[in-house]
Amino acid sequence: MESLIGLLVGFPLLGAAVLLCGGRKLDRSGHWLGVLLSGASFVTGVVLFAGMLGRPTDERALHQHLFSWVPVESFQADVAFQLDQLAMTFVLLITGVGTLIHIYSVGYMEHDVGRRRFFGYLNLFLAAMLLLVLADNYLLLYVGWEGVGLASYLLIGFWQFKPSAAVAAKKAFLVNRVGDAGLAIAIFLMFTTFGTFTFAPVLENATDAGEGKLTAIGLMLLLAACGKSAQVPLQSWLGDAMEGPTPVSALIHAATMVTAGVYLITRSGAIFNGAPDAQTVVVVVGAVTLLYGAIVGCAKDDIKKALAGSTMSQIGYMVLAAGLGPIGYAFAIMHLVTHGFFKAGLFLGAGSVMHGMNDEVDMRRYGGLRKYMPVTFVTFGLGYLAIIGFPGLSGFFSKDLIIEAAFAKGGTQGLILGTVTLVGAAITAYYMTRVMLMTFFGEERWRSTTPSADEPDVEPAAEVHGEHGGPHPHESPKVMTIPMIVLAVGSVFAGGLFSIGESFVHWLEPVTQFEHGHSPFSAAVVTGMTVVALLLGVAAAWLQYGRRPVPSVAPRASLLTRAARRDLLQDDINHVVLVKPGEYLTRGLVYADNKVVDGAVNGTAAAFGGLSGRARRVQNGFVRSYAVSMFGGAAVLVAATLLMRAV
């Protein structure tokens, strides 16, 4: 069985190589090759999963050593894979959801001239993410980590002819480089502390290292996670990443890139368990981002950016749970998996809406679409119910367990964290209900061309309905709707299946460890509070958007709303805190280089040049000048001789 592990990465990597290097001959059929090889990786994962279930719990981890990468005395870096229960969970999620997104993309990108290249990038993305989760050491993980960054840059900027897409790709790439520096530093610290960066010896000997070293390593790992998982303070790239094709958004937000940070923290659990200060910072980052993303999601009229804020918030739940240690690791991964189903379904549903609305993304120009897109409405609606935690659907189980674990932290900290998670649940219900109402219910605002008097400077919809040549809403083809249906089924049932007898917790326990927390509230009380928070959020959204007509343009809003529309000024803050000081530092260094370094070099050269120029005047080629010089020299010698005799 171990020999099959390499095929998980090999299949999509082969697809990327063939599609990107095969030339235009593959333009007509290359996309199906990408789908086939992604599906082959999924089938391989299922085979390995079945084999793993047939083994005793303590023998389920599989290893495959391919070759020695850097064998230099004590510095030993191998290309080797480790497939345990945690890695297997990610493998099935990445390849399963990834393959569905590949199939959906066949229809979504049907008329794009660069479809072959797009599928090559998708395959490259899967290969990099699989390498990341299958690596048995942090250095090989770093290779996959950087591969994910490269693939995301290529996919976000796929439509590079759009300046906004090109800028968004560069922004994502550069912000993630900050986090990547943290991972590199963490690996350096691991090697100096443990003499290796292989998972097993590092994590097994973590308790032998000092708390200070573990804290430093943990904080650097957290910095890396903040970059990939778009957590505060490295979250600014996520909303702009919506400039890429919608399947890219689904892949990044559901199954691959943003989950990498949660995987890194959970995989490194032994390090964080020995560094309570770093663990506390993880919890704080998760709690802040949870609320941050939710607030941003409330103010976005772009359907994809509203879902991007949602992703940021839901990943915040996962990071918070991972920061709780053994009482939360399994719940973080459980919510990650359920989120993979419903968030992928929501993004694909958003893409289906855009497909039928001439690529319009402004929800103020939607309305009443449930009549025209029944399959999209039902599948998107099930994803909506799952993400808000409607009882019985997948998000209900995973989010409820995280809220319960937050309260189980105990003391004042537990009450604060539990309250934050409940507030986040209420806001989630609000902004997702807002998305549903603005998109599928109410009047058909895409028929109107009249701008709102509240905001006269905002242009109305560019196109209108009917005889004027505007959008004609219609259901997407089956190649797009079938993946949406499959994901909707997962959104309904995944959480319940994982919760039966704590099956998912016991599945991960050999890798992540697990401890039962002691919440001051019973499970029934926590569930009741969660449901109340959900109902409050839904009611608030209904009162604002269900009972009132939605203006076709955004009315003037409060200061907080305007700030939320600008992502709570994250770009402005980054500009003031990072960009401006960087500019001043650069100008100072340039000035110092020009005036001090170059000044010293150039000044020395000028001094010798001037001296040589003056000395050169002595050698002018005139005999009379040489005679005067000889006479003067002789006079000086005679005068000096006479002076010495006189003395």
C-alpha positions in Angstrom: 0.0 0.0 0.0 2.8 2.4 0.8 3.9 2.4 -2.9 0.6 4.1 -3.8 1.2 7.2 -1.7 3.4 8.9 -4.3 0.7 8.5 -6.9 -1.5 10.9 -4.9 0.9 13.7 -5.8 2.1 12.1 -9.0 -1.2 12.1 -10.9 -2.1 15.8 -10.7 1.6 16.7 -11.1 1.7 14.7 -14.3 -1.5 16.5 -15.4 0.1 19.9 -14.8 3.2 19.0 -16.7 1.3 17.6 -19.7 -1.2 20.4 -19.9 1.3 23.3 -19.4 3.9 21.8 -21.7 1.8 19.9 -24.2 0.9 22.9 -26.4 -2.2 23.8 -28.3 -2.9 20.3 -29.5 -4.5 19.7 -26.1 -6.8 22.7 -26.2 -9.8 20.7 -27.2 -9.5 17.8 -24.8 -6.9 18.8 -22.2 -9.4 19.8 -19.6 -10.7 16.3 -19.4 -7.2 15.0 -18.9 -7.0 17.4 -15.9 -10.3 16.0 -14.5 -9.2 12.4 -15.1 -5.9 12.7 -13.3 -7.5 14.6 -10.4 -10.1 11.9 -10.2 -7.4 9.2 -10.3 -5.7 10.8 -7.3 -9.1 10.7 -5.5 -9.6 7.0 -6.3 -6.1 6.3 -5.1 -6.9 8.1 -1.9 -10.1 6.0 -1.4 -8.1 2.8 -2.0 -5.6 3.8 0.6 -8.3 4.9 3.0 -10.0 1.5 2.7 -6.7 -0.2 3.4 -6.1 2.0 6.4 -9.4 1.1 7.9 -8.4 -2.6 7.7 -5.4 -2.0 10.0 -5.2 -1.8 13.8 -5.4 1.8 15.0 -1.8 2.0 16.0 -0.6 0.7 12.7 -2.6 2.9 10.3 0.2 5.4 9.6 2.0 4.6 6.3 5.4 5.9 5.1 7.1 6.0 1.8 10.7 7.1 1.3 11.4 8.2 -2.3 15.0 9.5 -2.2 17.5 11.4 -0.1 17.2 15.0 -1.1 20.0 16.8 0.7 22.3 14.2 2.5 25.0 16.4 4.0 26.4 15.0 7.3 23.9 15.8 10.0 21.7 17.8 7.6 19.5 15.0 6.2 16.5 16.1 4.1 14.5 13.3 2.5 11.6 13.3 0.0 9.4 11.0 2.1 5.7 10.8 2.7 3.7 10.1 5.8 0.0 9.1 5.4 -1.7 9.0 8.8 -5.2 9.7 9.8 -4.8 13.5 9.7 -3.1 13.5 6.3 -5.7 11.0 5.0 -8.5 13.4 6.0 -6.9 16.2 4.0 -6.2 13.9 1.0 -9.8 12.9 0.7 -11.0 16.5 1.1 -8.5 17.9 -1.4 -8.9 15.3 -4.1 -12.7 14.8 -3.6 -13.8 18.4 -3.5 -11.0 19.3 -6.0 -12.2 16.8 -8.5 -15.8 18.2 -8.3 -14.4 21.7 -8.8 -12.5 20.4 -11.9 -15.7 18.9 -13.3 -17.6 22.2 -12.6 -14.8 24.1 -14.3 -15.4 22.2 -17.6 -18.7 24.1 -18.0 -17.7 27.3 -16.3 -14.6 27.8 -18.4 -16.1 26.4 -21.6 -15.6 29.5 -23.7 -12.3 30.6 -22.2 -9.4 30.5 -24.7 -7.0 29.6 -21.9 -9.0 26.6 -20.5 -6.1 24.1 -21.0 -3.7 26.3 -19.1 -6.4 26.8 -16.4 -6.7 23.1 -15.8 -2.9 22.8 -15.7 -2.8 25.3 -12.9 -5.6 23.5 -11.1 -3.7 20.3 -11.3 -0.6 22.0 -10.1 -2.5 23.5 -7.1 -3.7 20.0 -6.1 -0.3 18.5 -6.4 1.3 21.2 -4.3 -1.4 21.0 -1.6 -1.1 17.2 -1.5 2.7 17.4 -1.2 2.2 19.8 1.8 -0.1 17.5 3.7 1.8 14.3 2.8 5.3 15.4 3.6 6.9 13.7 6.6 9.1 16.7 7.4 8.8 20.4 7.6 11.3 21.1 4.9 9.4 19.1 2.3 6.2 20.7 3.7 7.8 24.0 2.9 8.2 23.0 -0.7 4.5 22.2 -1.0 3.7 25.4 0.9 5.6 27.5 -1.7 4.0 25.5 -4.5 0.6 26.4 -3.2 1.6 30.0 -3.1 2.9 29.8 -6.7 -0.3 28.1 -8.0 -2.5 30.6 -6.2 -0.6 33.4 -7.9 -1.2 31.9 -11.3 -4.8 31.1 -10.7 -5.8 34.4 -9.0 -4.1 36.3 -11.8 -5.3 33.9 -14.5 -7.1 36.8 -16.3 -4.0 38.8 -16.2 -5.2 41.2 -18.8 -7.4 42.7 -16.1 -5.3 45.1 -14.0 -7.4 44.2 -10.9 -6.6 40.5 -11.3 -2.9 41.1 -11.8 -2.7 43.3 -8.8 -4.7 40.8 -6.7 -2.3 38.0 -7.6 0.7 40.1 -6.7 -0.9 41.1 -3.4 -1.7 37.5 -2.5 1.8 36.4 -3.4 3.6 39.2 -1.4 1.4 39.0 1.7 2.0 35.3 1.8 5.8 35.8 1.5 5.6 37.4 5.0 4.0 34.3 6.4 6.4 32.1 4.5 9.3 33.9 6.2 7.8 32.8 9.5 7.8 29.2 8.4 11.4 29.3 7.2 12.5 30.8 10.6 10.5 28.1 12.4 12.3 25.4 10.4 15.7 27.0 11.2 14.8 27.0 14.9 13.7 23.4 14.8 17.0 22.3 13.2 19.1 24.2 15.8 17.0 22.9 18.6 16.3 19.3 17.6 19.0 18.6 15.0 16.2 17.6 12.5 13.0 18.9 11.0 11.3 15.5 10.5 7.9 15.4 12.2 8.4 12.3 14.4 11.6 13.3 16.3 10.6 17.0 16.5 7.1 16.4 17.9 8.2 13.5 20.2 11.0 15.5 21.7 9.1 18.8 21.9 8.7 18.4 25.7 12.5 18.3 26.1 13.0 21.8 24.6 12.6 24.9 26.7 9.3 26.7 26.7 11.0 29.8 25.3 12.2 28.0 22.2 8.9 26.3 21.7 7.1 29.7 22.0 9.4 31.2 19.4 8.8 28.2 17.0 5.1 28.3 17.7 4.8 32.0 17.0 6.6 31.7 13.7 4.4 28.7 12.7 1.4 30.9 13.6 2.7 33.7 11.4 2.9 31.2 8.5 -0.6 30.0 9.2 -1.9 33.6 9.2 -0.6 34.1 5.7 -2.0 31.0 4.1 -5.3 31.0 6.1 -5.9 34.7 5.8 -5.9 35.4 9.5 -5.3 38.8 11.2 -2.9 40.5 10.5 -2.2 38.9 7.1 -5.8 38.7 5.9 -5.8 41.5 3.3 -5.2 39.3 0.2 -8.3 37.1 0.5 -11.0 39.5 -0.7 -8.9 40.6 -3.6 -8.3 37.0 -4.6 -12.0 37.0 -5.8 -10.6 38.5 -9.1 -9.8 35.0 -10.2 -12.3 32.7 -11.9 -15.0 31.4 -9.4 -13.7 27.8 -9.4 -10.4 29.2 -8.1 -12.3 30.8 -5.3 -14.0 27.6 -4.4 -10.7 25.6 -4.5 -8.7 28.2 -2.5 -11.5 28.8 0.1 -12.8 25.3 0.6 -10.3 22.5 0.1 -6.7 23.8 -0.3 -4.9 27.1 0.5 -6.8 28.5 3.4 -6.9 25.2 5.2 -3.1 24.9 5.1 -2.6 27.1 8.2 -5.1 25.0 10.2 -3.3 21.8 9.1 0.1 23.3 10.1 -1.1 24.3 13.6 -2.8 21.0 14.2 0.1 18.9 12.9 2.4 20.9 15.2 0.2 20.4 18.2 3.0 19.0 20.4 4.9 22.3 20.0 1.9 24.4 20.9 1.0 22.2 23.8 4.4 23.0 25.3 4.1 26.7 24.6 1.0 28.0 26.4 1.8 31.6 25.5 1.9 30.8 21.8 -1.3 28.8 22.2 -3.0 31.8 23.7 -1.9 34.0 20.8 -3.4 31.4 18.4 -6.7 31.6 20.2 -6.7 35.4 20.2 -5.9 35.5 16.4 -8.7 33.1 15.7 -11.2 35.0 17.8 -10.3 38.4 16.3 -10.4 37.0 12.8 -13.7 35.2 13.5 -15.4 38.6 14.2 -13.4 40.5 11.7 -14.4 38.4 8.7 -18.0 38.2 9.8 -18.3 42.0 10.1 -16.7 42.4 6.6 -19.1 39.9 5.2 -22.1 41.9 6.4 -21.2 44.9 4.3 -20.2 43.4 1.0 -22.6 43.6 -2.0 -20.3 41.5 -4.2 -21.5 38.0 -3.7 -18.0 36.5 -3.9 -16.5 39.0 -1.5 -19.3 38.4 1.0 -18.4 34.7 0.9 -14.7 35.6 1.2 -15.4 37.4 4.5 -17.3 34.3 5.5 -14.3 32.1 4.8 -12.1 34.3 6.9 -14.5 34.1 9.7 -15.0 30.3 9.5 -11.3 29.7 9.4 -11.1 31.9 12.5 -13.4 29.3 14.2 -10.9 26.6 13.2 -7.8 28.5 14.4 -9.5 29.3 17.7 -10.4 25.6 18.2 -6.8 24.6 17.3 -5.5 27.1 19.8 -7.6 25.3 22.5 -5.2 22.4 22.3 -6.3 18.7 22.7 -9.9 19.7 23.5 -10.2 21.5 20.2 -7.8 20.0 17.6 -10.3 17.4 16.3 -13.2 19.9 16.2 -11.1 22.3 14.2 -10.4 19.6 11.6 -14.1 18.5 11.7 -15.2 22.0 10.9 -12.6 22.3 8.2 -14.0 19.2 6.5 -17.7 20.3 6.8 -16.7 23.8 5.7 -15.0 22.2 2.7 -18.4 20.9 1.5 -20.6 23.8 2.1 -18.2 26.6 1.2 -17.2 24.9 -2.0 -21.0 24.5 -2.8 -21.6 28.2 -1.9 -18.9 29.4 -4.2 -19.9 27.1 -7.1 -23.5 28.3 -6.5 -22.3 31.9 -6.7 -20.5 31.0 -10.0 -23.7 29.5 -11.3 -25.6 32.7 -10.5 -22.9 34.7 -12.3 -23.0 32.4 -15.2 -26.7 33.1 -15.6 -26.4 36.9 -14.9 -23.7 37.9 -17.5 -21.0 37.7 -14.8 -22.7 40.3 -12.6 -21.5 40.0 -9.0 -23.4 42.8 -7.3 -26.3 41.3 -5.3 -28.1 44.6 -5.4 -28.7 43.7 -9.1 -30.1 40.2 -8.4 -33.4 39.3 -6.7 -36.0 36.7 -7.4 -33.5 34.3 -9.1 -35.0 31.2 -7.4 -37.6 31.0 -10.2 -35.0 30.9 -12.9 -32.3 28.8 -11.2 -34.1 26.1 -9.1 -31.1 23.7 -8.8 -28.7 26.5 -7.9 -31.3 27.9 -5.4 -31.7 24.5 -3.6 -28.0 23.6 -3.5 -27.0 27.1 -2.5 -29.8 27.1 0.1 -28.6 23.9 1.7 -25.0 25.3 1.9 -26.5 28.4 3.5 -28.3 26.3 6.1 -25.2 24.3 6.8 -22.9 27.4 7.3 -25.3 29.1 9.7 -25.5 26.0 11.8 -29.1 25.0 11.1 -29.9 22.0 13.4 -29.2 18.7 11.7 -26.9 19.9 8.9 -23.1 19.5 8.9 -22.2 23.0 10.1 -24.5 22.7 13.1 -22.5 19.7 14.5 -19.0 21.1 13.9 -19.6 24.7 15.0 -21.6 23.6 18.0 -18.7 21.5 19.2 -16.3 24.4 18.8 -18.5 26.7 20.8 -18.8 24.1 23.5 -15.0 23.6 23.5 -14.5 27.4 23.8 -16.7 27.5 26.9 -14.8 24.5 28.2 -11.6 26.5 28.3 -12.8 27.6 31.7 -12.7 30.7 33.8 -13.1 34.2 32.4 -11.2 33.3 29.2 -13.7 30.5 28.5 -16.6 32.8 28.9 -15.1 35.4 26.6 -14.2 32.9 23.9 -17.6 31.2 24.2 -19.4 34.6 23.9 -17.2 35.5 20.9 -18.1 32.2 19.1 -21.8 32.8 19.8 -21.7 36.4 18.5 -19.9 35.1 15.4 -22.7 32.5 14.9 -25.3 35.3 15.1 -23.4 37.5 12.6 -22.9 34.5 10.3 -26.6 33.8 10.2 -27.2 37.5 9.5 -24.8 38.0 6.5 -25.6 34.6 5.0 -29.4 35.3 5.2 -28.7 38.7 3.6 -26.9 36.9 0.7 -29.9 34.5 0.3 -32.5 37.2 0.4 -30.7 39.6 -1.9 -29.9 36.9 -4.5 -32.9 34.6 -4.6 -35.8 36.5 -3.1 -37.5 39.8 -3.5 -38.1 41.8 -6.6 -36.1 41.2 -9.8 -33.8 44.2 -9.5 -31.9 43.3 -12.7 -34.9 44.6 -14.6 -34.4 48.1 -13.3 -32.2 50.9 -14.6 -33.2 53.6 -12.2 -30.5 54.7 -9.8 -31.2 55.3 -6.1 -31.7 58.9 -5.0 -29.7 58.0 -1.9 -26.5 57.5 -3.9 -26.8 59.5 -7.1 -23.1 59.2 -7.9 -23.3 55.4 -8.2 -23.9 54.2 -11.7 -26.9 51.9 -12.3 -26.7 48.4 -13.8 -24.9 48.5 -17.1 -27.4 46.2 -18.8 -31.1 45.7 -18.3 -33.5 42.8 -19.0 -35.5 41.9 -22.0 -35.6 43.8 -25.2 -32.7 46.0 -24.0 -30.3 43.1 -24.1 -29.6 42.6 -20.4 -29.2 39.3 -18.5 -31.5 36.4 -19.1 -31.2 34.3 -15.9 -31.1 30.6 -16.6 -30.0 27.4 -14.9 -26.4 26.2 -15.5 -25.6 23.0 -17.5 -25.5 19.6 -15.7 -21.7 19.6 -15.8 -21.9 22.5 -13.3 -25.0 21.5 -11.3 -24.0 17.9 -10.6 -21.0 18.9 -8.6 -23.1 21.4 -6.7 -25.7 18.7 -5.9 -22.9 16.3 -4.6 -21.5 19.1 -2.4 -25.0 19.9 -1.1 -25.4 16.3 0.0 -22.1 16.6 1.9 -23.3 19.9 3.4 -26.3 18.1 4.8 -24.9 14.8 6.0 -21.1 15.1 6.7 -21.4 16.6 10.2 -23.9 14.1 11.4 -21.9 11.1 10.2 -18.7 12.5 11.8 -20.5 13.0 15.1 -22.0 9.5 15.5 -20.3 8.1 18.6 -17.5 10.7 18.2 -16.2 8.6 15.3 -14.3 11.5 13.8 -12.7 12.4 17.1 -11.5 8.8 17.6 -10.3 8.6 14.0 -7.9 11.6 14.6 -7.1 10.9 18.2 -3.8 8.9 17.5 -2.4 12.0 15.7 -4.0 15.0 17.4 -4.7 13.7 20.9 -8.1 14.5 22.5 -9.3 15.6 25.9 -12.8 16.2 27.0 -13.3 19.7 28.1 -15.4 20.7 31.1 -17.8 23.3 30.0 -19.8 25.3 32.7 -22.8 24.6 30.5 -24.3 21.3 29.4 -24.3 20.4 25.7 -28.0 21.0 25.5 -27.6 24.5 26.9 -24.8 25.4 24.5 -27.0 24.0 21.6 -29.9 26.1 22.8 -27.7 29.3 22.9 -26.4 28.5 19.4 -29.8 28.1 18.0 -31.0 31.4 19.6 -28.0 33.2 18.2 -28.8 31.7 14.8 -32.5 32.8 15.0 -31.5 36.4 16.0 -29.2 36.7 13.1 -31.8 35.4 10.6 -34.5 37.6 12.1 -32.3 40.7 11.9 -31.5 40.0 8.2 -35.2 39.3 7.4 -36.3 42.6 9.0 -33.7 44.5 7.0 -33.8 42.7 3.6 -36.8 40.5 3.6 -39.5 43.0 4.5 -38.0 46.0 2.7 -37.1 46.5 -0.9 -33.4 46.3 -1.6 -32.2 49.4 -3.4 -30.4 48.8 -6.7 -27.5 50.8 -5.4 -26.1 51.0 -1.9 -27.5 53.9 0.2 -25.4 56.1 2.3 -24.3 54.2 5.4 -22.9 54.6 8.9 -19.2 55.0 9.5 -18.8 51.4 10.6 -20.6 50.1 7.5 -18.4 52.2 5.2 -15.4 50.9 7.0 -16.6 47.3 6.7 -17.1 47.9 2.9 -13.4 48.8 2.8 -12.5 45.7 4.8 -12.3 47.6 8.0 -9.6 49.7 6.5 -7.1 46.9 6.4 -5.4 48.2 3.3 -5.3 51.7 4.8 -3.7 50.3 8.0 -1.2 48.3 6.1 -0.3 51.4 4.0 0.3 53.5 7.1 2.0 50.8 9.3 4.0 49.0 6.7 4.1 50.7 3.3 4.8 54.2 4.3 7.5 53.3 6.8 9.0 51.0 4.2 9.0 53.9 1.7 10.7 56.2 4.2 13.2 53.5 5.1 14.0 52.9 1.4 14.4 56.6 0.8 16.7 56.8 3.8 18.8 53.9 2.6 19.0 55.3 -0.9 20.1 58.7 0.5 22.7 57.1 2.8 24.0 55.0 -0.2 24.2 58.1 -2.4 25.6 60.5 0.1 27.6 58.4 2.5 28.7 55.2 0.8 28.9 56.5 -2.7 29.9 59.9 -1.4 33.0 58.4 0.4 34.0 56.4 -2.6 33.4 59.2 -5.1 35.0 61.8 -2.8 38.2 59.7 -2.5 38.3 59.3 -6.2 37.7 63.0 -6.8 40.5 63.9 -4.3 43.0 61.7 -6.0 41.8 62.9 -9.4 42.3 66.6 -8.4 45.8 65.8 -6.9 46.9 64.0 -10.1 45.5 66.8 -12.2 47.6 69.4 -10.4 50.6 67.1 -10.4 50.1 66.6 -14.1 50.7 70.4 -14.8 54.4 69.9 -13.9 54.9 67.7 -16.9 53.9 70.3 -19.6 56.6 69.6 -22.3 58.1 73.2 -22.3 62.0 73.3 -21.8 61.8 76.7 -20.2 59.5 75.3 -17.5 61.9 72.5 -16.8 64.8 75.0 -16.7 62.9 77.1 -14.1 62.2 74.0 -12.1 65.8 73.0 -12.1 66.9 76.5 -11.2 64.4 76.7 -8.4 65.4 73.3 -7.1 69.1 74.2 -7.2 68.3 77.5 -5.4 66.5 75.6 -2.7 69.4 73.2 -2.2 72.0 76.0 -2.0 69.8 77.9 0.5 69.4 74.8 2.6 73.1 74.0 2.6 74.0 77.6 3.6 71.4 77.5 6.3 72.8 74.2 7.8 76.4 75.6 7.8 75.2 78.7 9.5 73.6 76.7 12.2 
